Amino acid sequence: MEIKPKSVFRRGAEDGIWFGLYLSVLFIFTAASIGMPLLGHFATLMALGVPVYVYFTLRKGFIENGCFYTFSEMWTYGIMLFLCGSLVMAMTAVVYLSWINPSFIYDQCQLAISIYRQMGGTTGNEIASTLEKAIEQGMLPSPISLSGNLISFSVFSGSILSIILSLIIRHFNRKK
């Protein structure tokens, strides 16, 4: 087998583009599942498949590098994978929320208000009132701020997942 050494940053960026396409499809399926519930099932399966996808991607990169990545390099590779992937997903989210379905955030907020009103009780009515005030005062998040939050969540959770997967991959795929 030929060893193809690359820096963890380059490998993470290159693999992150493909991962970003995966995350973009996941985002679109999730957003469109309101109108087509079947897409929600596919989105759930894709979300459950993220650790599997990341495992095989990290493992492939580790083996292609001759199993020479240290733990910290593997972890960095995983973080770069999630960072670059979430940037692609965030661009997809901005396009979707700005031009394809610009009322998505407002519609979801209205849906939440009706659900909390139906729940009733003090807590449900307070949350519904708070959401109504947020709409009145124009305090709903913009597509860019929502995408920024998606990036933050993705990189944080990806960092944790990368720690776990790096340990597993390094343990079971040692230098021969």
Secondary structure in CASP SS format (residue, H / E / C, confidence):
PFRMAT SS
TARGET T0000
AUTHOR 0000-0000-0000
METHOD secondary structure of the structure
MODEL  1
M C 1.00
E C 1.00
I C 1.00
K C 1.00
P C 1.00
K C 1.00
S C 1.00
V H 1.00
F H 1.00
R H 1.00
R H 1.00
G H 1.00
A H 1.00
E H 1.00
D H 1.00
G H 1.00
I H 1.00
W H 1.00
F H 1.00
G H 1.00
L H 1.00
Y H 1.00
L H 1.00
S H 1.00
V H 1.00
L H 1.00
F H 1.00
I H 1.00
F H 1.00
T H 1.00
A H 1.00
A H 1.00
S C 1.00
I C 1.00
G C 1.00
M C 1.00
P H 1.00
L H 1.00
L H 1.00
G H 1.00
H H 1.00
F H 1.00
A H 1.00
T H 1.00
L H 1.00
M H 1.00
A H 1.00
L H 1.00
G H 1.00
V H 1.00
P H 1.00
V H 1.00
Y H 1.00
V H 1.00
Y H 1.00
F H 1.00
T H 1.00
L H 1.00
R H 1.00
K H 1.00
G H 1.00
F H 1.00
I H 1.00
E H 1.00
N C 1.00
G C 1.00
C C 1.00
F C 1.00
Y C 1.00
T C 1.00
F H 1.00
S H 1.00
E H 1.00
M H 1.00
W H 1.00
T H 1.00
Y H 1.00
G H 1.00
I H 1.00
M H 1.00
L H 1.00
F H 1.00
L H 1.00
C H 1.00
G H 1.00
S H 1.00
L H 1.00
V H 1.00
M H 1.00
A H 1.00
M H 1.00
T H 1.00
A H 1.00
V H 1.00
V H 1.00
Y H 1.00
L H 1.00
S H 1.00
W H 1.00
I H 1.00
N C 1.00
P C 1.00
S C 1.00
F H 1.00
I H 1.00
Y H 1.00
D H 1.00
Q H 1.00
C H 1.00
Q H 1.00
L H 1.00
A H 1.00
I H 1.00
S H 1.00
I H 1.00
Y H 1.00
R H 1.00
Q H 1.00
M H 1.00
G C 1.00
G H 1.00
T H 1.00
T H 1.00
G H 1.00
N H 1.00
E H 1.00
I H 1.00
A H 1.00
S H 1.00
T H 1.00
L H 1.00
E H 1.00
K H 1.00
A H 1.00
I H 1.00
E H 1.00
Q C 1.00
G C 1.00
M C 1.00
L C 1.00
P C 1.00
S C 1.00
P H 1.00
I H 1.00
S H 1.00
L H 1.00
S H 1.00
G H 1.00
N H 1.00
L H 1.00
I H 1.00
S H 1.00
F H 1.00
S H 1.00
V H 1.00
F H 1.00
S H 1.00
G H 1.00
S H 1.00
I H 1.00
L H 1.00
S H 1.00
I H 1.00
I H 1.00
L H 1.00
S H 1.00
L H 1.00
I H 1.00
I H 1.00
R H 1.00
H H 1.00
F H 1.00
N C 1.00
R C 1.00
K C 1.00
K C 1.00
END
